[in-house]
């Protein structure tokens, strides 16, 4: 029985998607479901099982059996082979997965295709790394040999948001499986269909039953139950700062370590010697990608005053040409994910109007976009004070704010002047300045004369301050999904 039947033409049937536990599709124990809404049209096109506490408990117990049994006895080389097989299956299913994700989240098809490609790359990377996660031999006193061992935690929980389900699943679950853990995933209720299909592909790849379990449901029900479950040995959460705080508090009750990747208000600093021709498309794409619903979105631009007017003019020209529309139209951006998210962005824009901020440019929603879809045209706001709410808080929509600065010290003060510290970009040809700024920015990632580095599966990712703690992606994620054991042998 399939958790999510996908016919050859990849159109999604209006049927109920189940939970995925023990390599099988199963209904929620209550039999309750949640609607699946197409953000492009605002219409319901299916149902998902509404997992709750008993379902999470069933999934955790399944994962524990796998860890204590066949999965825990699988050596690292074989774990790697299984993940590489899964990567191949994702590549095979790239187009159906992209179409599922596009309809479920509203993102343009080309972005969904890129996400499916990134997912395959995560499994490929961690499949290749599984047998290369080594401990060390430590120099110590005469007569001793001391070594460290990296061991899996056991059962790991993964709370995955709606903005990049496939990518965040890959970077979190891929690393955890490579390290030898068994996983329970709680995807967002607003976008979980692609992950249920990936669960089926994992079973096809040969992962033993219970190794990977997926329980969709509401955050306050299934998510809370996973965070509180005493059988979870490590928890990974990506989402808002407020929810991350509650997740960490729940996990702390049973001393469960947590990796938190939270919000951002990421700045890009543009100095007078920047190559604006190279910077301009990157500055725009960093905010319109996924309709601005990205934790690492470059949502504010700080520009040296001598080139400020020219930079705003070039940004305005590009923003005016941007088009938003249905995901299937594959335009510059699709709809926002839900009506609630649309209203959140509208509230920020109403605040901007009430504060008499300068609307420098606005894109368009195409005429053929369904009136009930959750659309927001991209907006460029200029001369926004650093202390304003729009400079301080995450909007999570296609709204870019621009602020001038006078010198390097002020640029750094403005860049570091929020509660967040996830990503930052710096545009300058001055090599000494590049290093000074990079070292002084309070941010988990800094990009010089680029932004995002094409996703960078290999690049450790995570924040400081209210953007969270711990690191995902690259080898750092493997370390996070293991505990370090020291073994001291006295042999005389």
C-alpha positions as CSV (number, residue, x, y, z in Angstrom):
1,X,0.0,0.0,0.0
2,X,1.4,3.4,-1.0
3,X,1.6,6.4,1.3
4,X,1.1,8.6,-1.8
5,X,0.2,7.1,-5.2
6,X,1.9,8.9,-8.0
7,X,0.6,8.1,-11.5
8,X,2.8,8.2,-14.6
9,X,1.8,11.8,-15.4
10,X,2.7,12.9,-11.8
11,X,-0.6,14.6,-11.2
12,X,-1.6,14.2,-7.5
13,X,-4.8,12.3,-6.8
14,X,-7.4,13.6,-4.4
15,X,-6.8,10.8,-2.0
16,X,-5.6,10.6,1.6
17,X,-1.9,10.4,2.1
18,X,-1.0,8.1,5.1
19,X,1.6,8.0,7.8
20,X,4.8,6.1,6.9
21,X,5.9,3.7,9.7
22,X,7.8,0.4,9.5
23,X,8.1,0.8,5.7
24,X,4.3,0.8,5.4
25,X,1.6,3.4,4.7
26,X,-0.8,3.4,7.7
27,X,-3.6,5.7,8.8
28,X,-3.5,7.8,11.9
29,X,-4.9,5.9,14.8
30,X,-7.7,8.4,15.2
31,X,-8.5,8.2,11.5
32,X,-8.5,12.0,11.4
33,X,-7.1,13.9,8.4
34,X,-6.0,17.4,7.4
35,X,-6.7,19.2,4.1
36,X,-4.0,19.7,1.5
37,X,-4.3,23.1,-0.2
38,X,-2.9,24.2,-3.5
39,X,-1.4,27.7,-2.8
40,X,-1.7,28.7,-6.5
41,X,-5.5,28.2,-6.4
42,X,-6.5,28.2,-2.8
43,X,-8.4,24.9,-3.3
44,X,-8.2,21.6,-1.4
45,X,-6.9,18.8,-3.6
46,X,-6.3,16.0,-1.1
47,X,-6.0,14.9,2.5
48,X,-3.1,13.9,4.8
49,X,-3.3,11.8,7.9
50,X,-3.4,13.8,11.1
51,X,-0.8,12.1,13.2
52,X,-0.9,12.7,16.9
53,X,0.8,11.5,20.1
54,X,0.0,7.8,19.8
55,X,1.2,7.8,16.2
56,X,4.5,9.5,17.2
57,X,4.9,7.0,19.9
58,X,4.4,4.1,17.4
59,X,7.0,5.7,15.1
60,X,9.6,6.2,17.8
61,X,9.1,2.6,19.0
62,X,9.5,1.4,15.4
63,X,12.7,3.4,15.1
64,X,14.1,2.0,18.3
65,X,13.5,-1.6,17.1
66,X,15.4,-0.8,13.9
67,X,18.3,0.8,15.8
68,X,18.5,-2.1,18.2
69,X,18.1,-4.5,15.4
70,X,18.9,-4.7,11.7
71,X,19.8,-1.0,11.1
72,X,22.0,-0.8,14.1
73,X,23.9,-3.9,12.9
74,X,24.4,-2.5,9.4
75,X,28.0,-1.5,9.0
76,X,29.0,2.0,7.8
77,X,29.9,0.9,4.3
78,X,26.6,-0.7,3.7
79,X,24.7,2.3,5.1
80,X,26.6,4.4,2.6
81,X,25.6,2.0,-0.3
82,X,21.9,2.2,0.7
83,X,22.0,6.0,0.8
84,X,23.7,6.1,-2.6
85,X,20.9,3.8,-3.9
86,X,18.4,6.2,-2.5
87,X,20.1,9.1,-4.3
88,X,19.8,7.2,-7.5
89,X,16.1,6.6,-6.9
90,X,15.5,10.3,-6.2
91,X,17.2,11.1,-9.5
92,X,15.0,8.7,-11.2
93,X,11.9,10.3,-9.6
94,X,13.2,13.9,-9.9
95,X,10.3,15.1,-12.1
96,X,7.4,13.6,-10.2
97,X,9.0,14.7,-6.9
98,X,9.4,18.2,-8.3
99,X,5.7,18.4,-9.4
100,X,4.5,17.1,-6.0
101,X,6.6,19.8,-4.2
102,X,5.6,22.5,-6.6
103,X,1.9,22.0,-6.2
104,X,2.2,21.4,-2.4
105,X,4.3,24.5,-1.7
106,X,3.5,26.9,-4.6
107,X,7.1,27.2,-5.7
108,X,7.9,27.5,-9.4
109,X,8.7,24.2,-11.1
110,X,12.4,25.0,-11.7
111,X,12.9,25.7,-8.0
112,X,11.3,22.4,-7.1
113,X,13.4,20.6,-9.7
114,X,16.5,22.2,-8.1
115,X,15.3,21.0,-4.7
116,X,15.0,17.5,-5.9
117,X,18.5,17.6,-7.4
118,X,19.8,18.9,-4.1
119,X,18.0,16.1,-2.2
120,X,19.8,13.5,-4.3
121,X,23.1,15.3,-3.8
122,X,22.6,15.2,0.0
123,X,22.1,11.4,-0.1
124,X,25.0,11.1,-2.4
125,X,27.3,13.2,-0.2
126,X,26.3,11.5,3.1
127,X,26.3,8.1,1.4
128,X,30.0,8.7,0.4
129,X,30.8,10.0,3.9
130,X,29.2,7.2,6.0
131,X,32.4,5.1,6.3
132,X,34.7,8.1,6.7
133,X,33.4,9.3,10.1
134,X,36.4,8.5,12.2
135,X,37.5,8.9,15.8
136,X,41.0,9.8,16.9
137,X,44.0,8.4,18.9
138,X,45.1,10.8,21.5
139,X,48.7,11.2,22.9
140,X,48.6,10.6,26.6
141,X,50.7,9.2,29.5
142,X,53.2,6.4,29.1
143,X,51.4,3.0,29.4
144,X,48.1,4.3,28.0
145,X,46.4,4.2,24.6
146,X,43.5,6.6,24.4
147,X,41.0,6.8,21.6
148,X,37.8,8.5,20.7
149,X,34.8,6.8,19.1
150,X,31.9,8.5,17.3
151,X,28.7,6.7,17.9
152,X,25.1,7.3,16.7
153,X,22.7,8.8,19.2
154,X,20.1,6.2,18.5
155,X,16.7,7.6,17.5
156,X,16.7,11.1,16.1
157,X,13.6,13.3,15.6
158,X,13.4,15.8,12.7
159,X,10.8,18.6,12.5
160,X,10.9,19.8,8.9
161,X,9.3,23.1,7.8
162,X,7.2,23.8,4.7
163,X,9.5,26.1,2.7
164,X,12.1,23.5,1.6
165,X,10.8,20.1,2.6
166,X,13.1,18.0,0.3
167,X,16.2,20.0,0.9
168,X,15.9,20.2,4.7
169,X,14.9,16.6,4.9
170,X,18.1,15.7,2.9
171,X,20.5,17.7,5.0
172,X,19.1,16.5,8.3
173,X,17.9,12.9,7.7
174,X,20.7,12.1,5.3
175,X,23.4,13.0,7.8
176,X,21.6,11.2,10.6
177,X,21.1,8.0,8.7
178,X,24.8,8.1,7.5
179,X,25.8,8.3,11.2
180,X,23.8,5.2,12.0
181,X,20.7,6.6,13.6
182,X,17.1,5.7,13.0
183,X,14.8,8.6,12.2
184,X,11.3,9.9,13.0
185,X,10.3,12.9,10.8
186,X,7.5,15.3,11.5
187,X,7.0,17.3,8.3
188,X,5.0,20.5,8.2
189,X,1.3,20.0,7.8
190,X,1.3,22.6,5.0
191,X,3.8,20.6,2.8
192,X,4.6,17.0,3.4
193,X,3.6,15.0,0.3
194,X,7.1,14.9,-1.3
195,X,8.6,13.5,2.0
196,X,6.0,10.7,2.1
197,X,7.0,9.7,-1.4
198,X,10.7,9.7,-0.3
199,X,9.9,7.4,2.5
200,X,8.6,4.9,-0.1
201,X,11.8,5.3,-2.1
202,X,13.9,4.7,1.1
203,X,12.1,1.4,1.5
204,X,12.7,0.6,-2.2
205,X,16.4,1.3,-1.7
206,X,16.5,-1.3,1.0
207,X,16.5,0.5,4.3
208,X,15.1,-1.9,7.0
209,X,11.6,-1.3,8.4
210,X,11.6,1.4,11.1
211,X,14.8,3.0,9.9
212,X,12.9,6.0,8.5
213,X,9.4,6.9,9.8
214,X,7.3,9.9,8.7
215,X,4.4,11.3,10.8
216,X,2.6,14.3,9.3
217,X,0.3,16.3,11.6
218,X,0.0,19.6,13.4
219,X,2.9,21.1,15.1
220,X,1.0,21.5,18.4
221,X,0.1,17.8,18.3
222,X,2.6,15.6,16.4
223,X,5.5,18.1,16.6
224,X,5.1,18.7,20.3
225,X,4.8,15.0,20.9
226,X,8.0,14.3,19.1
227,X,9.9,17.0,21.0
228,X,8.6,15.7,24.4
229,X,9.1,12.0,23.6
230,X,11.6,10.4,26.1
231,X,12.6,7.8,23.4
232,X,14.1,10.5,21.1
233,X,17.9,10.9,21.6
234,X,18.5,13.9,19.5
235,X,16.2,16.4,17.9
236,X,16.7,18.6,14.8
237,X,14.3,21.5,14.2
238,X,14.1,24.1,11.4
239,X,11.5,26.8,11.7
240,X,10.7,30.1,13.5
241,X,12.5,31.4,16.5
242,X,9.5,31.3,18.8
243,X,8.6,27.7,17.9
244,X,12.3,26.7,18.2
245,X,12.4,28.0,21.7
246,X,9.3,25.9,22.7
247,X,10.9,22.8,21.0
248,X,14.1,23.2,22.9
249,X,12.3,23.6,26.2
250,X,10.2,20.5,25.6
251,X,13.3,18.5,24.7
252,X,15.3,19.8,27.7
253,X,12.8,18.0,30.0
254,X,14.4,14.7,29.1
255,X,17.9,16.1,28.4
256,X,17.6,15.6,24.6
257,X,20.2,17.6,22.7
258,X,18.7,19.8,19.9
259,X,20.0,21.4,16.7
260,X,18.1,24.6,15.9
261,X,18.1,26.3,12.6
262,X,15.8,29.3,13.1
263,X,15.0,32.6,11.5
264,X,17.1,35.3,9.8
265,X,17.2,38.9,8.8
266,X,20.3,38.5,6.6
267,X,22.1,41.6,5.3
268,X,24.0,42.2,2.2
269,X,26.6,44.9,2.5
270,X,27.3,46.8,-0.8
271,X,30.4,49.0,-0.8
272,X,31.2,51.7,-3.3
273,X,33.8,49.6,-5.1
274,X,31.4,46.7,-5.6
275,X,30.8,45.2,-9.1
276,X,27.1,46.2,-9.3
277,X,26.6,44.4,-12.6
278,X,27.6,41.1,-11.0
279,X,25.8,41.9,-7.7
280,X,22.5,43.0,-9.0
281,X,20.9,39.7,-10.1
282,X,22.2,38.0,-6.9
283,X,20.7,40.7,-4.7
284,X,17.3,40.3,-6.3
285,X,17.3,36.5,-6.5
286,X,18.3,36.3,-2.8
287,X,14.9,37.7,-1.8
288,X,12.5,36.5,-4.5
289,X,13.7,32.8,-4.4
290,X,10.8,30.8,-3.0
291,X,8.8,34.0,-2.8
292,X,11.1,35.2,0.1
293,X,10.1,32.3,2.3
294,X,13.7,31.4,3.1
295,X,15.4,31.6,6.5
296,X,18.6,32.7,4.8
297,X,16.9,35.2,2.4
298,X,19.0,38.3,1.7
299,X,16.1,40.4,3.0
300,X,17.9,43.7,3.6
301,X,20.6,45.5,1.6
302,X,23.0,48.0,3.2
303,X,24.5,50.3,0.6
304,X,27.4,52.8,0.9
305,X,25.8,56.3,0.5
306,X,27.9,57.4,-2.5
307,X,26.3,54.7,-4.7
308,X,23.0,54.4,-2.8
309,X,20.7,56.2,-5.3
310,X,22.2,54.4,-8.3
311,X,21.8,51.0,-6.5
312,X,18.2,51.7,-5.6
313,X,17.5,52.7,-9.1
314,X,18.9,49.5,-10.6
315,X,17.1,47.4,-8.0
316,X,13.8,49.2,-8.8
317,X,14.2,48.6,-12.5
318,X,14.6,44.9,-11.9
319,X,11.8,44.7,-9.3
320,X,9.3,46.3,-11.6
321,X,9.9,43.6,-14.2
322,X,9.3,40.7,-11.8
323,X,6.2,38.5,-12.2
324,X,4.4,36.3,-9.7
325,X,1.9,33.6,-10.7
326,X,0.9,30.0,-10.5
327,X,3.6,27.5,-9.7
328,X,3.0,25.7,-13.0
329,X,3.7,28.9,-14.9
330,X,7.3,28.8,-13.7
331,X,7.6,32.6,-13.3
332,X,10.0,34.6,-11.1
333,X,8.0,33.6,-8.0
334,X,4.9,31.6,-7.1
335,X,2.4,32.2,-4.3
336,X,3.0,32.2,-0.6
337,X,2.4,28.9,1.0
338,X,-0.8,29.7,2.9
339,X,-3.4,32.4,3.4
340,X,-2.0,32.9,6.9
341,X,1.5,33.6,5.5
342,X,0.0,36.0,2.9
343,X,-1.7,37.9,5.7
344,X,1.6,38.1,7.7
345,X,3.3,39.8,4.7
346,X,0.3,42.2,4.2
347,X,0.5,43.2,7.9
348,X,4.2,44.2,7.4
349,X,3.4,46.1,4.3
350,X,0.5,47.9,6.0
351,X,3.0,48.9,8.7
352,X,5.4,50.2,6.0
353,X,2.6,52.3,4.6
354,X,1.6,53.6,8.0
355,X,5.2,54.6,8.6
356,X,5.4,56.4,5.2
357,X,8.3,54.3,4.0
358,X,9.2,54.7,0.4
359,X,7.9,52.1,-1.9
360,X,10.6,52.3,-4.6
361,X,9.2,49.6,-6.9
362,X,6.8,46.7,-7.0
363,X,6.5,43.7,-9.4
364,X,3.3,42.3,-10.8
365,X,0.9,39.4,-10.3
366,X,0.0,38.1,-13.7
367,X,-3.5,38.5,-14.9
368,X,-4.1,34.7,-15.2
369,X,-3.2,34.0,-11.6
370,X,-6.3,32.6,-9.8
371,X,-7.9,35.1,-7.6
372,X,-8.0,32.7,-4.6
373,X,-4.3,32.0,-4.8
374,X,-2.0,33.3,-2.1
375,X,0.0,35.8,-4.2
376,X,2.1,38.8,-3.2
377,X,4.0,40.9,-5.7
378,X,7.6,41.5,-4.8
379,X,8.1,44.9,-3.1
380,X,11.2,47.1,-2.8
381,X,11.3,49.5,0.1
382,X,14.0,52.2,0.3
383,X,15.4,54.4,3.1
384,X,14.2,52.1,5.8
385,X,15.7,53.0,9.2
386,X,17.7,50.3,11.0
387,X,15.5,50.6,14.1
388,X,12.2,50.1,12.1
389,X,10.2,46.9,12.6
390,X,10.8,45.9,9.0
391,X,14.5,46.1,9.5
392,X,14.4,44.1,12.7
393,X,11.9,41.3,12.1
394,X,11.7,38.4,9.6
395,X,8.9,39.0,7.1
396,X,9.3,35.7,5.2
397,X,7.9,37.1,2.0
398,X,9.2,38.9,-1.2
399,X,9.9,42.2,0.5
400,X,13.4,43.8,0.2
401,X,14.5,46.8,2.3
402,X,17.4,49.1,1.5
403,X,19.3,51.3,3.9
404,X,22.3,53.6,3.3
405,X,25.4,53.6,5.4
406,X,28.3,56.1,5.7
407,X,31.4,54.0,6.5
408,X,32.6,50.5,7.3
409,X,31.9,50.9,11.1
410,X,28.3,51.9,10.5
411,X,27.8,49.1,8.0
412,X,28.9,46.6,10.6
413,X,26.8,48.2,13.3
414,X,23.7,48.0,11.0
415,X,24.5,44.5,9.9
416,X,24.9,43.2,13.4
417,X,22.1,45.3,14.8
418,X,19.3,42.6,14.9
419,X,18.7,39.6,17.0
420,X,19.5,37.3,14.1
421,X,22.8,36.0,12.7
422,X,22.3,33.4,10.0
423,X,23.8,34.5,6.7
424,X,25.5,37.7,5.4
425,X,26.8,38.9,2.1
426,X,29.6,41.4,1.4
427,X,30.2,43.1,-2.0
428,X,33.6,44.8,-2.3
429,X,36.8,44.4,-4.3
430,X,39.0,45.4,-1.3
431,X,40.6,42.2,-0.1
432,X,41.6,43.6,3.3
433,X,38.0,44.9,3.9
434,X,36.6,41.5,2.9
435,X,38.5,39.8,5.7
436,X,37.8,42.5,8.2
437,X,34.1,42.4,7.6
438,X,33.9,38.6,7.4
439,X,35.6,38.3,10.8
440,X,33.4,40.9,12.5
441,X,30.0,40.0,11.1
442,X,27.9,38.1,13.7
443,X,26.7,35.4,11.3
444,X,27.0,31.6,10.8
445,X,27.8,32.0,7.1
446,X,29.5,34.9,5.2
447,X,29.6,35.1,1.4
448,X,32.0,37.5,-0.3
449,X,30.9,38.7,-3.8
450,X,28.3,36.0,-3.9
451,X,25.4,34.8,-1.9
452,X,24.6,31.2,-1.0
453,X,27.3,29.6,-3.2
454,X,24.7,27.6,-5.1
455,X,23.4,25.9,-2.0
456,X,26.6,24.2,-1.0
457,X,25.7,20.7,0.4
458,X,29.3,20.6,1.7
459,X,29.2,23.9,3.5
460,X,28.3,23.9,7.3
461,X,25.1,25.9,7.9
462,X,23.6,27.4,11.0
463,X,23.2,30.5,13.0
464,X,24.2,32.5,16.0
465,X,22.1,34.6,18.4
466,X,18.3,34.0,17.7
467,X,19.1,32.2,14.5
468,X,19.8,29.1,16.5
469,X,22.7,26.8,17.3
470,X,24.4,23.7,16.0
471,X,25.4,23.1,12.4
472,X,23.9,21.2,9.5
473,X,25.3,20.3,6.1
474,X,28.8,19.1,5.4
475,X,30.8,16.9,7.8
476,X,29.7,19.1,10.8
477,X,26.2,17.6,10.5
478,X,27.7,14.1,10.9
479,X,29.4,15.2,14.1
480,X,26.2,16.6,15.4
481,X,24.4,13.3,14.8
482,X,26.9,11.3,16.9
483,X,28.1,11.4,20.5
484,X,31.8,11.2,21.3
485,X,33.1,8.4,23.5
486,X,36.6,8.4,25.0
487,X,38.2,5.0,25.6
488,X,41.4,4.9,27.8
489,X,43.3,1.6,27.9
490,X,46.1,1.1,30.4
491,X,48.5,-1.6,29.2
492,X,51.7,-0.9,31.1
